[in-house]
Amino acid sequence: MSTPKSTHVVPNSDRGGWDSKDSGNSRASKHFDRKQDAVDWARGHSRGLENELVIHDQHGRIRQKDSHGNDPRDIHG
């Protein structure tokens, strides 16, 4: 099994609340009532996987990204 490229915190339109989902998975890794709880858990999960954390707003738009692994960008300085 390969490591997911990213972990997403997304709103759950069926159950309400927030889900942490790894890219490529149809099911959530974990469900939360509060967004901050989802972000906190997903950040630790993403660090463990050394992938990118992507946080969405209540409309599903990306609001923040945080890389916890090999950053694909070539940044100097």
C-alpha positions in Angstrom: 0.0 0.0 0.0 1.4 3.4 -1.0 1.3 6.5 1.2 -1.5 8.9 0.3 -0.3 12.1 -1.3 -2.5 14.3 0.9 -4.9 14.3 3.8 -8.0 16.5 3.5 -10.3 18.0 6.1 -13.6 18.3 4.4 -17.2 19.0 5.5 -19.5 16.0 5.6 -22.8 16.9 3.9 -24.6 13.7 4.9 -23.8 13.6 8.6 -22.8 17.1 9.3 -19.5 17.8 11.0 -16.1 17.3 9.4 -14.1 14.4 8.0 -10.4 13.6 7.6 -9.9 11.8 4.3 -6.7 10.6 2.7 -6.5 11.1 -1.1 -7.5 8.0 -3.0 -9.9 6.8 -0.3 -13.6 7.0 -0.6 -14.2 6.7 3.1 -13.1 9.1 5.8 -10.3 8.1 8.1 -12.1 9.8 11.0 -15.3 11.9 11.6 -15.5 14.9 13.9 -18.3 17.2 15.1 -16.0 20.2 15.2 -13.7 21.4 12.4 -10.8 22.3 14.8 -10.9 18.7 16.2 -10.7 17.4 12.7 -7.8 19.7 11.8 -5.8 18.8 15.0 -6.2 15.1 14.4 -5.5 15.3 10.6 -2.4 17.4 11.2 -0.9 14.6 13.4 -2.0 12.0 10.9 -0.5 13.9 8.0 2.8 14.3 9.8 2.9 10.6 10.5 2.4 9.9 6.8 4.7 12.8 5.7 2.2 14.1 3.2 0.3 17.3 2.6 -2.5 18.5 4.8 -5.3 20.3 2.9 -8.0 22.1 4.9 -11.3 23.0 3.2 -14.0 25.5 4.2 -17.7 24.7 4.7 -18.3 25.0 1.0 -15.5 22.6 0.1 -13.0 25.2 -1.1 -9.4 24.8 -0.2 -8.4 27.4 2.5 -5.0 26.2 3.7 -2.3 23.7 2.9 0.5 22.5 5.1 3.3 20.2 3.8 4.6 17.5 6.3 6.9 15.7 4.0 9.1 16.2 1.0 8.0 19.5 -0.4 7.7 19.2 -4.2 8.6 22.8 -4.7 12.2 23.8 -5.4 12.6 26.8 -3.1 16.0 28.4 -2.4 16.8 30.9 0.4 
